Amino acid sequence: GNSVTQMEGPVTLSEEAFLTINCTYTATGYPSLFWYVQYPGEGLQLLLKATKADDKGSNKGFEATYRKETTSFHLEKGSVQVSDSAVYFCALTGTSGTYKYIFGTGTRLKVLA
Amino acid sequence: NAGVMQNPRHLVRRRGQEARLRCSPMKGHSHVYWYRQLPEEGLKFMVYLQKENIIDESGMPKERFSAEFPKEGPSILRIQQVVRGDSAAYFCASSPDRGLADTQYFGPGTRLTVL
């Protein structure tokens, strides 16, 4: 079945460092891919998404490119801020209109001033 | 434009009691999804509902759990005779349609603690 694998955290970076959080997936067909962010004590917020191969999702300085050849959707940001500290979830929704989101286990990011 | 609303935000119950979690979808959204997040884990799909219909409850435990989305009012996730293992964050999401790649918008969650 479909699955998502994220790099384990926590990831600790200094402010202005470059961020990469790896996400790979297993799926039949062409799923849509998402990154959600969860700040402490809050729900999930959509950060970005991509719906087909080679699409690049971007928002608030974060980017991720849908790579079908490597089945990956790695999250990157050139310069992180303390306010980016949160848990990041990679997710996919199935092909053929499937509505069940499959989430990775989340990667906790801590950015130090 | 209010987002998905859930209440209560925190709920404490003793073993054997009932828990009722409420979710009001975004305006104009007719599809509701419930997910459960156990500590240090990702979210797991539980159930998908439309108004007055349960479309898919394959992720919901067969015993003690039920969900509804009435014609009027919020969607309700009900857990009867709670046990400690039910302690988790329960998130509701909504979408305007069930089309391919339709984005789901999540509420802030209800954190259930069973003593």
Interface residues (C-beta under 8 A of the other chain):
Chain A: V4 S32 F34 Y36 E42 G43 L44 Q45 L46 K49 T51 F89 A91 T93 T95 S96 G97 Y99 K100 Y101 I102 F103 G104 T105 G106
Chain B: V4 Q6 H31 Y33 Y35 E40 E41 G42 L43 K44 F45 Y48 D56 G59 F91 A93 S95 R98 G99 L100 A101 D102 T103 Q104 Y105 F106 G107 P108 G109
